[in-house]
């Protein structure tokens, strides 16, 4: 019975050790309304810019490739790689 009590005490201490730092520096609860139209447009612009950098477009046919793709799925040309290689015919 003492082992069970000791185990429960150790489990409670472990949970407190993990949870307490998470609750220490919580910001005050200042809820804001929905984002403004300008904030939404700016966020969409940032996402579009990031997608353009991550997913290159083929210089031959303009097809947007998946980010890990090395070759264009439509025409088979080599996409611009990380090393700055120019597109060339396959």
Phi, psi and omega in degrees: 000322179293324179297320178296316179296318180295319178296318178295321179294318178295319178297317179295320179295321179295318178296316178297323180296326181276318187281325186301314178296333180290331182264354186292314188248039179288136178290158177298154184278081175252095181283135178251160178287190178296156181295152179287166180298323179295320178295320179294315180296320179295318179296318178295323178294317179297317179297319179295320178296318179294319179296324179294326179285322185280320183252098182288153176259145179291132181285343181275307185247350177083005179291131177280126184267159170293152186301322181274002185290140176257336182235150177291132181288338182271310186249349176085006179285153178287132179276158179299122183267183180293336183271003176081022178291142177281155177294139178220159181287149180264000000 
